[in-house]
Amino acid sequence: INKEESADEIQNKSDKARFVIDTVRKKGEAAGSEMIDFLCEVDPFLSEHLGLI
């Protein structure tokens, strides 16, 4: 996510998360795979709950 796509002005956490996910999805399959890999590494419990692993 570059400076123009920043979510800094968004205050609500769920809106910020939605913004990040939507932005990554627009960047294509490779970006989505990287985000999933990162999420699995950072939060295995959430990743398992979401069915990512």
PyMOL Python script that loads the backbone (N, CA, C, O; Angstrom):
from pymol import cmd

cmd.read_pdbstr("""\
ATOM      1  N   ILE A   1       0.861  -1.179   0.000  1.00  0.00           N
ATOM      2  CA  ILE A   1       0.000   0.000   0.000  1.00  0.00           C
ATOM      3  C   ILE A   1       0.895   1.225   0.000  1.00  0.00           C
ATOM      4  O   ILE A   1       1.748   1.395   0.870  1.00  0.00           O
ATOM      5  N   ASN A   2       0.682   2.070  -0.990  1.00  0.00           N
ATOM      6  CA  ASN A   2       1.517   3.260  -1.075  1.00  0.00           C
ATOM      7  C   ASN A   2       0.861   4.443  -0.343  1.00  0.00           C
ATOM      8  O   ASN A   2      -0.234   4.314   0.204  1.00  0.00           O
ATOM      9  N   LYS A   3       1.527   5.566  -0.343  1.00  0.00           N
ATOM     10  CA  LYS A   3       1.063   6.752   0.408  1.00  0.00           C
ATOM     11  C   LYS A   3      -0.324   7.208  -0.048  1.00  0.00           C
ATOM     12  O   LYS A   3      -1.142   7.612   0.779  1.00  0.00           O
ATOM     13  N   GLU A   4      -0.595   7.149  -1.348  1.00  0.00           N
ATOM     14  CA  GLU A   4      -1.895   7.590  -1.864  1.00  0.00           C
ATOM     15  C   GLU A   4      -3.030   6.659  -1.415  1.00  0.00           C
ATOM     16  O   GLU A   4      -4.188   7.072  -1.352  1.00  0.00           O
ATOM     17  N   GLU A   5      -2.691   5.401  -1.104  1.00  0.00           N
ATOM     18  CA  GLU A   5      -3.695   4.425  -0.701  1.00  0.00           C
ATOM     19  C   GLU A   5      -3.799   4.279   0.818  1.00  0.00           C
ATOM     20  O   GLU A   5      -4.476   3.374   1.305  1.00  0.00           O
ATOM     21  N   SER A   6      -3.154   5.134   1.548  1.00  0.00           N
ATOM     22  CA  SER A   6      -3.094   5.041   3.004  1.00  0.00           C
ATOM     23  C   SER A   6      -4.465   5.149   3.655  1.00  0.00           C
ATOM     24  O   SER A   6      -5.343   5.866   3.175  1.00  0.00           O
ATOM     25  N   ALA A   7      -4.633   4.418   4.766  1.00  0.00           N
ATOM     26  CA  ALA A   7      -5.888   4.424   5.513  1.00  0.00           C
ATOM     27  C   ALA A   7      -5.739   5.229   6.802  1.00  0.00           C
ATOM     28  O   ALA A   7      -6.504   5.028   7.746  1.00  0.00           O
ATOM     29  N   ASP A   8      -4.777   6.126   6.851  1.00  0.00           N
ATOM     30  CA  ASP A   8      -4.503   6.884   8.074  1.00  0.00           C
ATOM     31  C   ASP A   8      -5.696   7.705   8.546  1.00  0.00           C
ATOM     32  O   ASP A   8      -5.883   7.883   9.750  1.00  0.00           O
ATOM     33  N   GLU A   9      -6.498   8.201   7.628  1.00  0.00           N
ATOM     34  CA  GLU A   9      -7.609   9.067   8.020  1.00  0.00           C
ATOM     35  C   GLU A   9      -8.826   8.278   8.511  1.00  0.00           C
ATOM     36  O   GLU A   9      -9.762   8.867   9.052  1.00  0.00           O
ATOM     37  N   ILE A  10      -8.826   6.972   8.333  1.00  0.00           N
ATOM     38  CA  ILE A  10      -9.948   6.143   8.763  1.00  0.00           C
ATOM     39  C   ILE A  10      -9.762   5.810  10.243  1.00  0.00           C
ATOM     40  O   ILE A  10      -8.712   5.305  10.638  1.00  0.00           O
ATOM     41  N   GLN A  11     -10.769   6.089  11.054  1.00  0.00           N
ATOM     42  CA  GLN A  11     -10.673   5.906  12.498  1.00  0.00           C
ATOM     43  C   GLN A  11     -11.180   4.540  12.955  1.00  0.00           C
ATOM     44  O   GLN A  11     -10.570   3.924  13.829  1.00  0.00           O
ATOM     45  N   ASN A  12     -12.272   4.060  12.387  1.00  0.00           N
ATOM     46  CA  ASN A  12     -12.898   2.813  12.792  1.00  0.00           C
ATOM     47  C   ASN A  12     -12.039   1.622  12.368  1.00  0.00           C
ATOM     48  O   ASN A  12     -11.658   1.523  11.202  1.00  0.00           O
ATOM     49  N   LYS A  13     -11.727   0.711  13.308  1.00  0.00           N
ATOM     50  CA  LYS A  13     -10.846  -0.420  12.998  1.00  0.00           C
ATOM     51  C   LYS A  13     -11.423  -1.341  11.942  1.00  0.00           C
ATOM     52  O   LYS A  13     -10.686  -1.822  11.082  1.00  0.00           O
ATOM     53  N   SER A  14     -12.726  -1.600  11.983  1.00  0.00           N
ATOM     54  CA  SER A  14     -13.299  -2.497  10.978  1.00  0.00           C
ATOM     55  C   SER A  14     -13.286  -1.846   9.599  1.00  0.00           C
ATOM     56  O   SER A  14     -13.078  -2.531   8.597  1.00  0.00           O
ATOM     57  N   ASP A  15     -13.504  -0.540   9.533  1.00  0.00           N
ATOM     58  CA  ASP A  15     -13.424   0.161   8.244  1.00  0.00           C
ATOM     59  C   ASP A  15     -11.993   0.153   7.715  1.00  0.00           C
ATOM     60  O   ASP A  15     -11.773   0.020   6.511  1.00  0.00           O
ATOM     61  N   LYS A  16     -11.023   0.294   8.615  1.00  0.00           N
ATOM     62  CA  LYS A  16      -9.624   0.280   8.222  1.00  0.00           C
ATOM     63  C   LYS A  16      -9.241  -1.105   7.694  1.00  0.00           C
ATOM     64  O   LYS A  16      -8.556  -1.214   6.677  1.00  0.00           O
ATOM     65  N   ALA A  17      -9.677  -2.150   8.374  1.00  0.00           N
ATOM     66  CA  ALA A  17      -9.388  -3.516   7.927  1.00  0.00           C
ATOM     67  C   ALA A  17     -10.014  -3.775   6.560  1.00  0.00           C
ATOM     68  O   ALA A  17      -9.379  -4.357   5.681  1.00  0.00           O
ATOM     69  N   ARG A  18     -11.255  -3.344   6.386  1.00  0.00           N
ATOM     70  CA  ARG A  18     -11.950  -3.524   5.096  1.00  0.00           C
ATOM     71  C   ARG A  18     -11.209  -2.791   3.987  1.00  0.00           C
ATOM     72  O   ARG A  18     -11.068  -3.313   2.881  1.00  0.00           O
ATOM     73  N   PHE A  19     -10.738  -1.589   4.276  1.00  0.00           N
ATOM     74  CA  PHE A  19      -9.996  -0.799   3.302  1.00  0.00           C
ATOM     75  C   PHE A  19      -8.720  -1.525   2.872  1.00  0.00           C
ATOM     76  O   PHE A  19      -8.412  -1.606   1.683  1.00  0.00           O
ATOM     77  N   VAL A  20      -7.981  -2.051   3.856  1.00  0.00           N
ATOM     78  CA  VAL A  20      -6.728  -2.748   3.550  1.00  0.00           C
ATOM     79  C   VAL A  20      -7.006  -3.988   2.709  1.00  0.00           C
ATOM     80  O   VAL A  20      -6.323  -4.221   1.712  1.00  0.00           O
ATOM     81  N   ILE A  21      -7.990  -4.780   3.094  1.00  0.00           N
ATOM     82  CA  ILE A  21      -8.322  -5.996   2.347  1.00  0.00           C
ATOM     83  C   ILE A  21      -8.753  -5.658   0.928  1.00  0.00           C
ATOM     84  O   ILE A  21      -8.300  -6.293  -0.024  1.00  0.00           O
ATOM     85  N   ASP A  22      -9.618  -4.673   0.777  1.00  0.00           N
ATOM     86  CA  ASP A  22     -10.067  -4.269  -0.563  1.00  0.00           C
ATOM     87  C   ASP A  22      -8.904  -3.775  -1.419  1.00  0.00           C
ATOM     88  O   ASP A  22      -8.834  -4.083  -2.609  1.00  0.00           O
ATOM     89  N   THR A  23      -7.996  -3.013  -0.819  1.00  0.00           N
ATOM     90  CA  THR A  23      -6.843  -2.482  -1.549  1.00  0.00           C
ATOM     91  C   THR A  23      -5.939  -3.612  -2.019  1.00  0.00           C
ATOM     92  O   THR A  23      -5.481  -3.607  -3.161  1.00  0.00           O
ATOM     93  N   VAL A  24      -5.681  -4.576  -1.150  1.00  0.00           N
ATOM     94  CA  VAL A  24      -4.820  -5.703  -1.523  1.00  0.00           C
ATOM     95  C   VAL A  24      -5.498  -6.544  -2.602  1.00  0.00           C
ATOM     96  O   VAL A  24      -4.826  -6.994  -3.530  1.00  0.00           O
ATOM     97  N   ARG A  25      -6.788  -6.765  -2.509  1.00  0.00           N
ATOM     98  CA  ARG A  25      -7.508  -7.553  -3.518  1.00  0.00           C
ATOM     99  C   ARG A  25      -7.392  -6.915  -4.897  1.00  0.00           C
ATOM    100  O   ARG A  25      -7.285  -7.620  -5.900  1.00  0.00           O
ATOM    101  N   LYS A  26      -7.413  -5.582  -4.953  1.00  0.00           N
ATOM    102  CA  LYS A  26      -7.295  -4.876  -6.230  1.00  0.00           C
ATOM    103  C   LYS A  26      -5.918  -5.053  -6.856  1.00  0.00           C
ATOM    104  O   LYS A  26      -5.762  -4.899  -8.067  1.00  0.00           O
ATOM    105  N   LYS A  27      -4.917  -5.377  -6.035  1.00  0.00           N
ATOM    106  CA  LYS A  27      -3.543  -5.508  -6.525  1.00  0.00           C
ATOM    107  C   LYS A  27      -3.265  -6.880  -7.126  1.00  0.00           C
ATOM    108  O   LYS A  27      -2.199  -7.095  -7.705  1.00  0.00           O
ATOM    109  N   GLY A  28      -4.199  -7.802  -6.998  1.00  0.00           N
ATOM    110  CA  GLY A  28      -4.047  -9.090  -7.666  1.00  0.00           C
ATOM    111  C   GLY A  28      -3.772 -10.265  -6.746  1.00  0.00           C
ATOM    112  O   GLY A  28      -3.653 -10.129  -5.528  1.00  0.00           O
ATOM    113  N   GLU A  29      -3.677 -11.428  -7.383  1.00  0.00           N
ATOM    114  CA  GLU A  29      -3.531 -12.691  -6.660  1.00  0.00           C
ATOM    115  C   GLU A  29      -2.225 -12.780  -5.877  1.00  0.00           C
ATOM    116  O   GLU A  29      -2.216 -13.281  -4.752  1.00  0.00           O
ATOM    117  N   ALA A  30      -1.137 -12.308  -6.446  1.00  0.00           N
ATOM    118  CA  ALA A  30       0.160 -12.375  -5.757  1.00  0.00           C
ATOM    119  C   ALA A  30       0.142 -11.560  -4.461  1.00  0.00           C
ATOM    120  O   ALA A  30       0.651 -12.004  -3.432  1.00  0.00           O
ATOM    121  N   ALA A  31      -0.442 -10.379  -4.521  1.00  0.00           N
ATOM    122  CA  ALA A  31      -0.535  -9.536  -3.322  1.00  0.00           C
ATOM    123  C   ALA A  31      -1.421 -10.199  -2.277  1.00  0.00           C
ATOM    124  O   ALA A  31      -1.118 -10.159  -1.084  1.00  0.00           O
ATOM    125  N   GLY A  32      -2.511 -10.806  -2.721  1.00  0.00           N
ATOM    126  CA  GLY A  32      -3.403 -11.501  -1.793  1.00  0.00           C
ATOM    127  C   GLY A  32      -2.712 -12.666  -1.116  1.00  0.00           C
ATOM    128  O   GLY A  32      -2.887 -12.890   0.082  1.00  0.00           O
ATOM    129  N   SER A  33      -1.930 -13.407  -1.880  1.00  0.00           N
ATOM    130  CA  SER A  33      -1.182 -14.538  -1.312  1.00  0.00           C
ATOM    131  C   SER A  33      -0.169 -14.070  -0.281  1.00  0.00           C
ATOM    132  O   SER A  33      -0.001 -14.697   0.765  1.00  0.00           O
ATOM    133  N   GLU A  34       0.503 -12.966  -0.580  1.00  0.00           N
ATOM    134  CA  GLU A  34       1.461 -12.409   0.386  1.00  0.00           C
ATOM    135  C   GLU A  34       0.767 -11.983   1.665  1.00  0.00           C
ATOM    136  O   GLU A  34       1.282 -12.217   2.759  1.00  0.00           O
ATOM    137  N   MET A  35      -0.405 -11.356   1.540  1.00  0.00           N
ATOM    138  CA  MET A  35      -1.134 -10.925   2.725  1.00  0.00           C
ATOM    139  C   MET A  35      -1.564 -12.130   3.555  1.00  0.00           C
ATOM    140  O   MET A  35      -1.470 -12.099   4.782  1.00  0.00           O
ATOM    141  N   ILE A  36      -2.036 -13.191   2.900  1.00  0.00           N
ATOM    142  CA  ILE A  36      -2.448 -14.397   3.615  1.00  0.00           C
ATOM    143  C   ILE A  36      -1.251 -15.018   4.328  1.00  0.00           C
ATOM    144  O   ILE A  36      -1.365 -15.405   5.491  1.00  0.00           O
ATOM    145  N   ASP A  37      -0.108 -15.120   3.654  1.00  0.00           N
ATOM    146  CA  ASP A  37       1.096 -15.671   4.279  1.00  0.00           C
ATOM    147  C   ASP A  37       1.493 -14.847   5.503  1.00  0.00           C
ATOM    148  O   ASP A  37       1.832 -15.405   6.547  1.00  0.00           O
ATOM    149  N   PHE A  38       1.452 -13.535   5.377  1.00  0.00           N
ATOM    150  CA  PHE A  38       1.793 -12.653   6.488  1.00  0.00           C
ATOM    151  C   PHE A  38       0.821 -12.841   7.656  1.00  0.00           C
ATOM    152  O   PHE A  38       1.237 -12.932   8.811  1.00  0.00           O
ATOM    153  N   LEU A  39      -0.453 -12.895   7.348  1.00  0.00           N
ATOM    154  CA  LEU A  39      -1.460 -13.064   8.387  1.00  0.00           C
ATOM    155  C   LEU A  39      -1.300 -14.403   9.106  1.00  0.00           C
ATOM    156  O   LEU A  39      -1.452 -14.478  10.325  1.00  0.00           O
ATOM    157  N   CYS A  40      -0.996 -15.452   8.356  1.00  0.00           N
ATOM    158  CA  CYS A  40      -0.773 -16.778   8.959  1.00  0.00           C
ATOM    159  C   CYS A  40       0.423 -16.756   9.906  1.00  0.00           C
ATOM    160  O   CYS A  40       0.412 -17.406  10.952  1.00  0.00           O
ATOM    161  N   GLU A  41       1.445 -16.010   9.532  1.00  0.00           N
ATOM    162  CA  GLU A  41       2.637 -15.912  10.370  1.00  0.00           C
ATOM    163  C   GLU A  41       2.372 -15.089  11.623  1.00  0.00           C
ATOM    164  O   GLU A  41       2.795 -15.466  12.716  1.00  0.00           O
ATOM    165  N   VAL A  42       1.679 -13.973  11.471  1.00  0.00           N
ATOM    166  CA  VAL A  42       1.465 -13.052  12.577  1.00  0.00           C
ATOM    167  C   VAL A  42       0.385 -13.539  13.542  1.00  0.00           C
ATOM    168  O   VAL A  42       0.521 -13.377  14.754  1.00  0.00           O
ATOM    169  N   ASP A  43      -0.693 -14.138  13.008  1.00  0.00           N
ATOM    170  CA  ASP A  43      -1.807 -14.556  13.860  1.00  0.00           C
ATOM    171  C   ASP A  43      -2.356 -15.914  13.413  1.00  0.00           C
ATOM    172  O   ASP A  43      -3.361 -15.986  12.707  1.00  0.00           O
ATOM    173  N   PRO A  44      -1.677 -16.992  13.837  1.00  0.00           N
ATOM    174  CA  PRO A  44      -2.114 -18.330  13.428  1.00  0.00           C
ATOM    175  C   PRO A  44      -3.539 -18.666  13.898  1.00  0.00           C
ATOM    176  O   PRO A  44      -4.276 -19.345  13.184  1.00  0.00           O
ATOM    177  N   PHE A  45      -3.923 -18.205  15.072  1.00  0.00           N
ATOM    178  CA  PHE A  45      -5.267 -18.490  15.579  1.00  0.00           C
ATOM    179  C   PHE A  45      -6.332 -17.888  14.666  1.00  0.00           C
ATOM    180  O   PHE A  45      -7.277 -18.576  14.281  1.00  0.00           O
ATOM    181  N   LEU A  46      -6.188 -16.625  14.323  1.00  0.00           N
ATOM    182  CA  LEU A  46      -7.143 -15.974  13.435  1.00  0.00           C
ATOM    183  C   LEU A  46      -7.121 -16.624  12.048  1.00  0.00           C
ATOM    184  O   LEU A  46      -8.170 -16.837  11.440  1.00  0.00           O
ATOM    185  N   SER A  47      -5.935 -16.931  11.562  1.00  0.00           N
ATOM    186  CA  SER A  47      -5.810 -17.557  10.249  1.00  0.00           C
ATOM    187  C   SER A  47      -6.532 -18.898  10.195  1.00  0.00           C
ATOM    188  O   SER A  47      -7.183 -19.224   9.201  1.00  0.00           O
ATOM    189  N   GLU A  48      -6.412 -19.672  11.272  1.00  0.00           N
ATOM    190  CA  GLU A  48      -7.106 -20.956  11.321  1.00  0.00           C
ATOM    191  C   GLU A  48      -8.620 -20.736  11.387  1.00  0.00           C
ATOM    192  O   GLU A  48      -9.389 -21.437  10.729  1.00  0.00           O
ATOM    193  N   HIS A  49      -9.032 -19.759  12.185  1.00  0.00           N
ATOM    194  CA  HIS A  49     -10.460 -19.439  12.307  1.00  0.00           C
ATOM    195  C   HIS A  49     -11.052 -18.998  10.965  1.00  0.00           C
ATOM    196  O   HIS A  49     -12.208 -19.299  10.666  1.00  0.00           O
ATOM    197  N   LEU A  50     -10.272 -18.296  10.169  1.00  0.00           N
ATOM    198  CA  LEU A  50     -10.715 -17.831   8.857  1.00  0.00           C
ATOM    199  C   LEU A  50     -10.580 -18.902   7.785  1.00  0.00           C
ATOM    200  O   LEU A  50     -11.019 -18.701   6.653  1.00  0.00           O
ATOM    201  N   GLY A  51      -9.977 -20.040   8.129  1.00  0.00           N
ATOM    202  CA  GLY A  51      -9.802 -21.124   7.181  1.00  0.00           C
ATOM    203  C   GLY A  51      -8.651 -20.912   6.207  1.00  0.00           C
ATOM    204  O   GLY A  51      -8.642 -21.479   5.115  1.00  0.00           O
ATOM    205  N   LEU A  52      -7.687 -20.099   6.605  1.00  0.00           N
ATOM    206  CA  LEU A  52      -6.552 -19.815   5.732  1.00  0.00           C
ATOM    207  C   LEU A  52      -5.486 -20.890   5.825  1.00  0.00           C
ATOM    208  O   LEU A  52      -4.695 -21.074   4.900  1.00  0.00           O
ATOM    209  N   ILE A  53      -5.467 -21.606   6.957  1.00  0.00           N
ATOM    210  CA  ILE A  53      -4.501 -22.702   7.129  1.00  0.00           C
ATOM    211  C   ILE A  53      -5.222 -23.967   7.530  1.00  0.00           C
ATOM    212  O   ILE A  53      -4.588 -25.004   7.724  1.00  0.00           O
TER     213      ILE A  53
END
""", "prot")
cmd.dss("prot")
cmd.show_as("cartoon", "prot")
cmd.util.cbc("prot")
cmd.orient("prot")
